[in-house]
Amino acid sequence: MKKPLALAVSAVERLRMWLLTQRWFTSVLLPALPRQLRWFLRKVYLAPVDLADRLLGRRNTDLPPKAGTFTGAVHDFAASGEALLDALRDTAGLTASSHILDIGCGVGRLAVPASRFLDADGSYEGIDIVPEGIAWCKQHISGPHDNVHFTLADVYNKEYNPKGTLKASDYRLPYEDQTFDVIVLISVFTHMLPAEVEQYIGEIGRVLKQGGRVFASYFLITPESHQLMDSPASGMRFKHHVVPHWVISPKVPELAVAYDEPYIRELYVKSGLSGEPDFYVGAWCGRAGHWPTDSGLGDQDTLVAAKL
Ligand SMILES: C[S@@+](CC[C@H](N)C(=O)[O-])C[C@H]1O[C@@H](n2cnc3c(N)ncnc32)[C@H](O)[C@@H]1O
């Protein structure tokens, strides 16, 4: 009984991962469905997987349930968090005594391994706009040093927090100037509009220490990705371009947003960050990405920039 159940669960999970690489699914079907229906269908699809995991005795209560994970599909949530931590150590100078800010921390993909990695001199701050995600993180993630904290921001986003009352384009991050060594945004600017990204990059410049680094993922439109995204191998197709951004769905633009790469570099320079960030290409437009595909970082482009 256990084996067929395990096989069925793995088939359901593989089907989901496959669907999310299909352009007709991500760029045609998903945008056509109302937001509430999409969020409901995801829960309905994944609730039996959680139940099966429990029956198979492999439900790890240190990790969020799959049906409560609204932050995109990764093959292995725990392993992708570890891979992210490794990437931050390798490229953004993260150490055990760093002060980290994780903007758009979701359901704690980075917070779980960071809470174990940091020593008593380090700290982790996670901020997000989805109440259920922050509630889960507060309840389940602490670490041994009382240096892991989560903040709920009541900020509007049509996809993630349609009931939010504050505008991201005016939002001041609730931290002092020059507080953090490393700031992380994984798949957050891919859901934000230009005035909002501009405000957040300005705020990042303010709260990052001099010499600190920001590690942020994007869909960046360069001459190469522009050409590739129209080919059948591309997983995403941004059809609607209003300089400086591109969207899949004008109805819910926050579903996926790409940026003209020079615009992001300009914002970095305006905010005191290096305009020549390290650029790690993503696989989203059908090319080989820098990070392994199952790391949860693979599909998007990543920029790592220092504060000057
Ligand atoms: C695709 S999820 C990624 C979550 C997490 N970074 C990860 O990699 O698992 C995008 C996250 O960005 C958050 N988000 C969207 N707009 C935001 C904003 N203006 N401020 C903070 N977080 C935001 C969403 O609530 C969501 O948790």
Ligand as a Chemical Component Dictionary entry (heavy atoms), coordinates in Angstrom:
data_LIG
# 
_chem_comp.id                   LIG 
_chem_comp.type                 NON-POLYMER 
_chem_comp.pdbx_formal_charge   0 
_chem_comp.three_letter_code    LIG 
# 
loop_
_chem_comp_atom.comp_id 
_chem_comp_atom.atom_id 
_chem_comp_atom.alt_atom_id 
_chem_comp_atom.type_symbol 
_chem_comp_atom.charge 
_chem_comp_atom.model_Cartn_x 
_chem_comp_atom.model_Cartn_y 
_chem_comp_atom.model_Cartn_z 
_chem_comp_atom.pdbx_ordinal 
LIG C1  C1  C 0  7.423  33.707 -5.217 1  
LIG S1  S1  S 1  7.332  34.133 -3.553 2  
LIG C2  C2  C 0  8.995  33.865 -3.000 3  
LIG C3  C3  C 0  9.123  33.649 -1.533 4  
LIG C4  C4  C 0  10.525 33.391 -0.996 5  
LIG N1  N1  N 0  11.417 34.489 -1.292 6  
LIG C5  C5  C 0  11.076 32.095 -1.527 7  
LIG O1  O1  O 0  11.967 32.142 -2.393 8  
LIG O2  O2  O -1 10.615 31.038 -1.096 9  
LIG C6  C6  C 0  7.209  35.907 -3.576 10 
LIG C7  C7  C 0  7.073  36.494 -2.195 11 
LIG O3  O3  O 0  7.194  37.912 -2.268 12 
LIG C8  C8  C 0  6.274  38.475 -1.362 13 
LIG N2  N2  N 0  6.022  39.885 -1.726 14 
LIG C9  C9  C 0  5.351  40.353 -2.788 15 
LIG N3  N3  N 0  5.313  41.705 -2.765 16 
LIG C10 C10 C 0  5.997  42.083 -1.658 17 
LIG C11 C11 C 0  6.303  43.344 -1.063 18 
LIG N4  N4  N 0  5.901  44.475 -1.614 19 
LIG N5  N5  N 0  7.033  43.350 0.077  20 
LIG C12 C12 C 0  7.444  42.204 0.651  21 
LIG N6  N6  N 0  7.165  40.978 0.136  22 
LIG C13 C13 C 0  6.449  40.921 -0.999 23 
LIG C14 C14 C 0  5.076  37.568 -1.497 24 
LIG O4  O4  O 0  4.178  37.700 -0.438 25 
LIG C15 C15 C 0  5.724  36.192 -1.557 26 
LIG O5  O5  O 0  5.923  35.627 -0.289 27 
# 
loop_
_chem_comp_bond.comp_id 
_chem_comp_bond.atom_id_1 
_chem_comp_bond.atom_id_2 
_chem_comp_bond.value_order 
_chem_comp_bond.pdbx_ordinal 
LIG C1  S1  SING 1  
LIG S1  C2  SING 2  
LIG S1  C6  SING 3  
LIG C2  C3  SING 4  
LIG C3  C4  SING 5  
LIG C4  N1  SING 6  
LIG C4  C5  SING 7  
LIG C5  O1  DOUB 8  
LIG C5  O2  SING 9  
LIG C6  C7  SING 10 
LIG C7  O3  SING 11 
LIG C7  C15 SING 12 
LIG O3  C8  SING 13 
LIG C8  N2  SING 14 
LIG C8  C14 SING 15 
LIG N2  C9  SING 16 
LIG N2  C13 SING 17 
LIG C9  N3  DOUB 18 
LIG N3  C10 SING 19 
LIG C10 C11 SING 20 
LIG C10 C13 DOUB 21 
LIG C11 N4  SING 22 
LIG C11 N5  DOUB 23 
LIG N5  C12 SING 24 
LIG C12 N6  DOUB 25 
LIG N6  C13 SING 26 
LIG C14 O4  SING 27 
LIG C14 C15 SING 28 
LIG C15 O5  SING 29 
# 
